[in-house]
Amino acid sequence: MIKYTNQYLTKLEDLIAESDYILRYEKGNFKSGYCLLKEQKIMILNKFFTTEGKINALLDILKNVDLDGTRFTEKSQKLYEELKQVEVKS
């Protein structure tokens, strides 16, 4: 179940930090609210998004990117598996 709280956002940020991707918050006019540079393994989110917007953008990115789960903690691995099965609400 998705919770739109700052704590849940922190969990998603920690999950990405354990992967080989870098998460950055920048200003910009991204049509989808984020920019994904797969070759450099960088995720850029609009820093002016609300918490709900940031969580939805991260969930959308995680659905489209396969993260290397070998460095995940057990808790992060469980969260990542749950996220792969969740539908994103717009």
N, C-alpha and C positions, 0 to 999 in steps of 0.2 A: 504494500500500500504506500502510495506517495503522500508525504506530508510536506506542505509548503511552508517550512520553517527555516530559520537560519541554521539550526542544528543539522537538518537534513542536507542543506546546501554544503555545510562543512564536511559532512560524510562523503558527498560526491566529490568535493575538491580533494579530500584525502585519498579517495580511490584513484583519482587521476594522478595525484602526486606519486603514488606507488607504481604507476605504470611508467612507460617511457615517453609519455606525452607531457608537454608543458602547457599549463593553463594560464592565460593572461586576460586581464580585463582592460579594455582600451575603449576610447571613444571612436565612433565611426558610424557610417550609415550602411550597415550590412542589411541587405534585404531580409534575410532570415533571422537577424539578430546575432549571428555569429559568423566566424570565418574559420575554416578548417584547412590548415596547411599540412597535408598528409606526408609529403616528402620530408619536411622539417620536423614533423610531429609536434605541431603547435596548434592549440585551440585558443581562439580569440573570441571573447564574448563582449557584447556591448555593456560597458560599465554603468550605464544609466538605466539598465533594466531593473525592474522590481525583483524581489526574491523569487516570486513565482515564475517570472520570465526567465531568470537565470537557471532555475531548476529545469524548466521545460526545455530550454536550449541545450543544457547539458545532457538531459535524457535523450533528446533527439540525436545529439552527437554520438552518444554511447550506443545507440541502436545501429548507427551506420559505420562504426569503427570497431575493429577487433583489437582489444588491448591484450598485451602479453601478461597473462595472469600468473606467471611463475614467481613474480616478486610480491604478489599480494599476500597480506596476512589472511588468516582463515576467515576472519570477520568480513574483510573486503571481498574475498572470493565469493562468499555467500551473498553479499549485497550485489555484486556484479552479475551473478547468475539470476537473481531475482529481477534485476533491471532489464535483462535480456528478454524477459517474458512480459513486461508491463507495457500497457498501451499508454501513449502520451496524450494527455488532454490538452486541447488548444484553448 
